[in-house]
Amino acid sequence: PPSATPGVDYIPSSKKVDFRPGRTEEYCTLTILDDAQYPVIEGVETFVVYLSSPQGAELAKPSQAVVAINDTFQDVPSMQFNKDLHPAKEKDGILHMPIIRTGDLSYESSVRCYTQSRTAKVMEDFEERRNAEESRITFLKGEKVKNCTIYINDDSAFEPEEKF
């Protein structure tokens, strides 16, 4: 049974196909819709295209065809740090942590990059990046790498390795 949804997965239409003189083949163009606005991997979805009401000819088999829309490709961009440990020295003052974006890069996407204290203390050892909109990193169309920048404070006191 057909599983694709008209108006969501494809644009339903009814078109007259005229054969020009000497032609034995013509095309019926259909529009398949991508779910790029709210991407979801849906698997294979189908709908049926029918031929009907011939004029000056008769229908032969097959006069219907199943269209299978293969939506198994992960077109949703994914974002991740390039590694899970980023050592920094206090004297460096700044740490740029690359965020890598893969998948379909044909539209804008974004992610929040924020900090949370562990052994390093906010304001004393590093400047806080709050879990809020001002900590959002935006990737424009086509961009693959952006940095999440953390400011490290040098308090001039010897301390064992700290983490945030």
N, C-alpha and C positions, 0 to 999 in steps of 0.2 A: 504493500500500500504506500502511496505517496506520503512522505514525511516532511518535505520542505513546506514552509509557510508562505503563501502568496503575500507580497508586500513587505515581507521581512527578509526572506531568502532570495526571492526573485520578483521581477515585475511581471504580473500576469498581463497577457495581451492576446488579442485576436487580430490577425493580419491577413490580408489577401496577398497571396504570392502569385505574381504574373510571370509567365515564361515568355521571354522575348523570342522573336523568330530565330530558329536554328539552335536554341538552347535546350539542353536536356537536363540541366541541373540549375537550381536557384537556391538561395540561402534564406532561411528564416532566422533573423537575429533576435536573440533573447538577452535580457539584462539580468545578470546574477548580482545580487547585492552582498557586499562584504559587511560583516558586523564590526567594523573598525571602531565605531563609536563606543560600543560595549562588547569588546571581544570575548568570545567564549568558544572553546573547541567543542563543536557539536557532532563530530563524526561525519559519516556520509548521510546526506539527506537527498531525497528524490522527489521529482515531480514528472508528470507525463505531458508530452506534446502530441497533439492529435492533428491529423489531416482530415478535412471534411468538406462536403459540398463542392465536389469538382465540377468545373464547367468545361465542356469540350473534351473531357477525358473521363476515365474511371479510376477509382482507387484500387491499388494493388497492395499486397502485404510486403513489408510492414507499413501500416498507415498510422501507427502510433509508435512513439519512442520514449524511453525513460531517460531522463537527465539525472545524473548523479552528481551532486555538489559535494566535493571532497573537502571537508573542513576539519582535517586532522592535523594541519600544520600549525604550529605554535606561532601565531603572528602577533601575540601580545609581547611587547618588549619586556625584558627582564633587566633588573639593575642589581649590581653587587659590587662590593669592594674588590680590588684586584688581589688582595690577600687579607688574611684574618689577623695579622699582627703587624703593627706599625710602630717600631721603636722610635723614640724622639729624645733628644737631649734638651735640657732646659735652656742651654745657651743658644740653641737654634732659634727659639722664639716663635716658630711657626711650623706647622705640619700640614702638608697637602696630601690628602688621602684620595687617590683616584677612585672614582665610581665608574664602572664599566657598564654600558648599556648594549644589549644584543637583542636580536629579533627584528621586527618590522620597525625601521627608523623613519618611516615616511610621515610621521606626525609627532607633535610635541608630547612629552610626558615628563613627569616630575616625581621626586621622592624627598622626604624629609631626612636630613642628616643631623642628628642631635647627640649630645653627650650625656653620660651618666657616670657619677663618681663611683670609683671602686676604692683603690688605695690613694689615688691622687684626689686632691680637694679642689672643688670649684672655687675660682677666684684666687686661691692661694697658688695652685699649681697650673691651672688652665682656665681659659675663658669659656664660660658655659655657652653651649648651643642648645637652646631650649627646644622641647618637643612642641613646636608651634610653627605657624606659617612663615615666620621670618627665617626659619632654618630649612626652607624648601629649596632644593636644587632643581632647576628646570633645564631640561634637554630640549633644544630646538630641533626641528626637522633635520635629520641626517647626522646629528651629533652622537658620537659614540662614547666619549670620555669627558667627565667633568670632575673637578676637585671639590672635596669637602674640606674646608680650611679650618684648622683648629689652632688657636693662639695659645702658646705655651708660656707660662710665667717663670722667669728665672728669679728665684728667691735667694740665691747665693748661699743657701745652706746645704750642706752635704746631706743627701737622702738616699736610701736604697731605691732600687727601681720601683717606680710607681705606675699604676695602670688606671685608665678611665675607660 
